[in-house]
Amino acid sequence: MHMRLGRCVVDIDDWLELYSSENQVVRLRAADALLRRSGEAPLAILLDILDNISLTILLENLAMASDSRLAQTCAGPCCSGATPSCPLR
């Protein structure tokens, strides 16, 4: 890891090390980063992500996108904060 223009830059070896973490959150974030840099990641790691983690990342991204979209489209009184028990949240 090194600094470039005041920003921390993580290289592929750092992501590979983080992917081997026992912490599931760290491992998922590293897997996501490795998929974004698939041209640099070893094929064995990409296949491992495909076998073990891809569905988890896909489901998390889908959940975040759905939540975001609902927040943009729902204008009912339950979503404006007046009612904390909105059935869409």
Stockholm file with secondary structure:
# STOCKHOLM 1.0

chainA/1-89         MHMRLGRCVVDIDDWLELYSSENQVVRLRAADALLRRSGEAPLAILLDILDNISLTILLENLAMASDSRLAQTCAGPCCSGATPSCPLR
#=GR chainA/1-89 SS CEEETTEEECCHHHHHHHHTCSCHHHHHHHHHHHHHTTTTSCHHHHHHHHHHTHHHHHHHHHHHHHHHHHHHHCCSTTTTTSCTTCTTC
#=GC SS_cons        CEEETTEEECCHHHHHHHHTCSCHHHHHHHHHHHHHTTTTSCHHHHHHHHHHTHHHHHHHHHHHHHHHHHHHHCCSTTTTTSCTTCTTC
//
